[in-house]
Amino acid sequence: MAIRRTFTKTEWESKVGYCRAIRVGPQIFVTGTAPVNEDGSVHAPGHAFAQASRCLEIITQALAELDATVADVVRTRMFVTDISRWEDFGNAHREVFNDHPPCTTMVEVKSLIHPDMLIEIEADAICQADQS
């Protein structure tokens, strides 16, 4: 079975040794995705909805590179630094997944890799058409 990987070339991928997403047969696993701009800066510091939206935009791009869409996502995990902002995070999630909601988890964590980051999101997908 073929294994396909996609990268976003963030500084952390090479420093830590991981890829953005990996596809094995019909399954895709998207690593924890932080709200970063293409230049590596933190996207929208202090804005929960905007940061969650950026994470989901990056995830959507990674899925597309592996021939999948958000409709294929079966599970997401949201790691947030302030659970009291759950509605903002949740609203961004709902905007992307409203027509095909996955299972999800949202948990509060002490901190993320950069102090301006409020959220990091993981996603798992199972594609209808196996491209093994």
C-alpha positions as CSV (number, residue, x, y, z in Angstrom):
1,M,0.0,0.0,0.0
2,A,1.4,3.4,-1.0
3,I,2.1,6.1,1.6
4,R,1.8,9.7,0.4
5,R,2.9,12.7,2.5
6,T,2.3,16.5,2.1
7,F,4.3,19.3,3.7
8,T,3.7,23.0,4.4
9,K,7.3,23.7,5.0
10,T,6.8,25.4,8.3
11,E,9.9,25.7,10.4
12,W,8.6,23.1,12.9
13,E,8.2,20.3,10.3
14,S,11.9,20.1,9.6
15,K,13.0,20.8,13.2
16,V,10.7,18.2,14.7
17,G,10.7,15.8,11.7
18,Y,7.0,15.4,10.7
19,C,4.7,16.1,7.7
20,R,1.5,18.1,7.5
21,A,-0.5,15.0,6.5
22,I,-0.1,11.4,5.5
23,R,-2.3,9.2,3.4
24,V,-2.2,5.4,3.7
25,G,-4.8,3.9,1.4
26,P,-8.2,5.5,2.2
27,Q,-7.0,7.0,5.5
28,I,-5.5,10.5,6.0
29,F,-4.1,11.8,9.2
30,V,-3.5,15.5,9.5
31,T,-1.0,16.5,12.2
32,G,-1.7,19.2,14.7
33,T,-2.2,22.3,12.6
34,A,-1.5,25.7,14.2
35,P,-2.7,29.1,12.9
36,V,0.3,30.3,11.0
37,N,0.6,32.5,7.9
38,E,2.7,31.5,4.9
39,D,5.6,33.5,6.3
40,G,5.5,31.5,9.5
41,S,4.0,34.3,11.7
42,V,1.1,33.6,13.9
43,H,-2.2,34.4,12.2
44,A,-4.6,36.9,14.0
45,P,-3.1,37.0,17.5
46,G,-5.9,37.2,20.1
47,H,-8.7,36.2,17.7
48,A,-10.1,32.8,18.4
49,F,-12.5,32.5,15.4
50,A,-9.9,33.7,12.9
51,Q,-7.2,31.4,14.3
52,A,-9.5,28.4,14.1
53,S,-10.5,29.3,10.6
54,R,-6.8,29.5,9.5
55,C,-6.1,26.1,11.0
56,L,-9.0,24.7,9.1
57,E,-7.9,26.4,5.9
58,I,-4.5,24.8,6.2
59,I,-6.1,21.4,6.9
60,T,-8.3,21.8,3.8
61,Q,-5.3,22.5,1.6
62,A,-3.5,19.5,3.0
63,L,-6.5,17.3,2.3
64,A,-6.7,18.6,-1.3
65,E,-3.1,17.7,-1.9
66,L,-3.9,14.2,-0.9
67,D,-7.1,14.0,-3.1
68,A,-9.6,14.5,-0.3
69,T,-12.0,17.2,1.0
70,V,-13.4,18.2,4.4
71,A,-16.4,15.9,3.5
72,D,-14.0,13.0,4.1
73,V,-13.1,14.1,7.6
74,V,-14.4,11.7,10.3
75,R,-12.7,13.2,13.4
76,T,-11.1,16.4,14.6
77,R,-9.4,17.3,17.8
78,M,-9.1,20.9,18.9
79,F,-6.5,21.9,21.5
80,V,-7.3,25.3,22.9
81,T,-5.5,27.5,25.4
82,D,-8.8,29.1,26.7
83,I,-11.8,26.9,26.8
84,S,-14.0,29.8,27.7
85,R,-13.7,30.8,24.0
86,W,-15.2,27.5,22.9
87,E,-18.1,29.2,20.9
88,D,-15.6,31.2,18.7
89,F,-13.6,28.0,18.0
90,G,-16.8,26.0,17.5
91,N,-18.3,28.5,15.1
92,A,-15.3,28.3,12.8
93,H,-15.5,24.5,13.0
94,R,-19.2,24.5,12.2
95,E,-18.7,26.8,9.2
96,V,-16.4,24.2,7.6
97,F,-18.1,21.0,8.7
98,N,-21.8,22.0,8.9
99,D,-22.9,19.8,6.0
100,H,-20.9,16.8,7.1
101,P,-20.0,17.0,10.8
102,P,-17.2,14.8,12.1
103,C,-16.7,13.5,15.6
104,T,-14.8,16.1,17.5
105,T,-13.1,16.8,20.8
106,M,-12.1,20.2,22.2
107,V,-9.8,20.3,25.2
108,E,-8.0,23.0,27.0
109,V,-4.2,22.8,27.2
110,K,-1.7,24.9,29.1
111,S,0.1,26.3,26.1
112,L,1.0,25.7,22.4
113,I,4.3,26.1,20.6
114,H,4.0,29.9,20.4
115,P,2.4,32.1,23.1
116,D,0.1,33.9,20.6
117,M,-1.5,30.7,19.4
118,L,-4.9,30.0,20.8
119,I,-5.7,26.7,19.0
120,E,-4.2,23.8,17.2
121,I,-6.4,21.3,15.2
122,E,-5.8,17.7,14.1
123,A,-8.0,15.8,11.6
124,D,-8.5,12.3,10.5
125,A,-10.2,11.4,7.2
126,I,-11.4,8.3,5.4
127,C,-11.8,8.7,1.7
128,Q,-14.5,6.9,-0.3
129,A,-12.1,6.1,-3.2
130,D,-9.0,4.3,-2.0
131,Q,-5.9,5.3,-3.9
132,S,-3.5,2.7,-2.5
